[in-house]
Amino acid sequence: MPVTLVRHTQPDVAVDVCYGSTDLGLAESFADEAADVLAALRHCDVLLSSPLLRCRQLAELIADRFSVATCCFPAHCFAAG
């Protein structure tokens, strides 16, 4: 089974700022970047996402397009340590 990994779009943060697990809003370019991602995806059966806004909003668009549920892992699953 093929697996496709999609990184979130650009968050609303200055260039070269390390934002880690901070839950940031999305850059003004979100709609254009999301459209590019949706155009590139051909299929989706299962969708897993971080609960962070920058990931979740893109995941929701993908889920709507392919009529699949989004499974957001609890934030503590992504914590370092």
C-alpha positions as CSV (number, residue, x, y, z in Angstrom):
1,M,0.0,0.0,0.0
2,P,1.5,3.4,-1.0
3,V,1.9,6.0,1.7
4,T,1.8,9.7,0.9
5,L,3.2,12.2,3.4
6,V,2.0,15.9,3.1
7,R,3.6,18.7,5.1
8,H,1.5,21.5,6.3
9,T,1.4,24.8,4.4
10,Q,3.4,27.9,5.5
11,P,2.4,29.0,9.0
12,D,2.0,32.7,9.9
13,V,5.5,33.2,11.2
14,A,8.6,35.1,10.1
15,V,11.1,33.4,7.9
16,D,13.9,31.5,9.8
17,V,11.9,31.4,13.1
18,C,11.8,28.0,14.7
19,Y,8.2,27.5,15.8
20,G,8.3,23.8,16.8
21,S,5.0,22.7,18.3
22,T,3.6,26.2,18.8
23,D,0.1,26.3,17.4
24,L,0.3,29.1,14.8
25,G,-2.2,30.5,12.4
26,L,-1.8,30.1,8.6
27,A,-0.1,32.4,6.2
28,E,-2.1,34.5,3.7
29,S,-0.8,32.0,1.1
30,F,-2.8,29.1,2.6
31,A,-5.5,29.0,-0.1
32,D,-3.0,28.9,-2.9
33,E,-0.8,26.3,-1.2
34,A,-3.7,24.1,-0.2
35,A,-5.0,24.2,-3.8
36,D,-1.6,23.0,-5.0
37,V,-1.6,20.1,-2.5
38,L,-5.2,19.1,-3.5
39,A,-4.2,19.2,-7.2
40,A,-1.2,16.9,-6.6
41,L,-3.1,14.3,-4.5
42,R,-4.7,11.5,-6.5
43,H,-6.2,9.3,-3.8
44,C,-6.7,9.2,0.0
45,D,-8.2,6.3,2.0
46,V,-6.9,7.2,5.5
47,L,-5.9,10.6,6.8
48,L,-3.9,11.1,10.0
49,S,-3.1,14.6,11.2
50,S,-1.5,16.6,14.0
51,P,-4.2,18.5,15.9
52,L,-2.2,21.7,15.3
53,L,-4.1,24.3,13.3
54,R,-1.5,24.5,10.5
55,C,-2.0,20.7,9.9
56,R,-5.6,20.3,10.8
57,Q,-7.0,22.9,8.4
58,L,-5.2,21.3,5.4
59,A,-6.2,17.8,6.6
60,E,-9.9,19.0,6.7
61,L,-9.7,20.1,3.1
62,I,-8.2,16.8,2.0
63,A,-10.8,14.9,4.0
64,D,-13.6,16.8,2.3
65,R,-12.2,16.2,-1.2
66,F,-11.8,12.5,-0.7
67,S,-14.7,11.9,1.6
68,V,-12.7,10.4,4.4
69,A,-12.6,11.1,8.1
70,T,-9.6,12.9,9.7
71,C,-8.0,11.3,12.6
72,C,-6.1,13.9,14.7
73,F,-3.7,12.4,17.2
74,P,-3.7,14.0,20.7
75,A,-1.0,16.7,21.0
76,H,0.9,14.7,23.5
77,C,1.7,12.2,20.8
78,F,3.9,14.7,19.2
79,A,5.7,16.1,22.3
80,A,9.4,15.6,22.6
81,G,10.7,13.5,25.4
